[in-house]
Amino acid sequence: MKWLIASLFILIGSFLLFLTIDNMGNIGHMIKIFTGIGCFFIAGSIVNGKKKKKIRGGD
């Protein structure tokens, strides 16, 4: 399930990075690029989440 959500964030991020709109200003382009890069970081943090260790024989 984590991989599915992460792949959706990767698709959204790549769409935002390579989307071309002529009528956006410089600030709009920068916000779009930073949002796309942020989606990549979110996907990486979802996949790279640490697993809890199971302790055997203890409470």
N, C-alpha and C positions, 0 to 999 in steps of 0.2 A: 504494500500500500504506500510505503514511503517513496518507492521508486516512481510510482505513478504520479504522485503529487509533485515530486521533484522534476519529472519530465515535463509536466504541464508548465511549471515555472520556467524551465529552460526554453520551451517553445514560445511562451509569452515574452521572455527577455530577448530572444533572438528576433522576434517580430518587431519589438520596439527599437532594437538597435539598428536594424536595416530598413526601417520604414522611411520613405522619403515623402515629405510634404513641403510643397513650395511656399505656402502662405504662412508658415510658422516663422517667428522671429528667432533670434539667437538664443534667447532665454528659453523659449519653448523647445528648441533642439537640445539644449543642455539638460533640461528636465527630463526629456524623453530618453536620452542616453543614460543618465544616472539612474532612472527607473529601470531600464533594461539591465544595467550592470547589477543593480540591487536584486533583481529577480534571479540572476545567476548566483549571487551570494546566498540568497535564501534557499535556493535549491541545493547548494553545496552544504549548507548547515543542516538541512533536513536529512540528507543522505549520510552525512558524517556524524550523526548523533551517536553518543556513547551509549552502550548497552550496560545494564546493571548486571553485576556478577551475582550468581547464585551461590549461596553458602550452603554447603552440604553438612548435615548433622548439627546445625545450629538453629537458633530461633530467628 
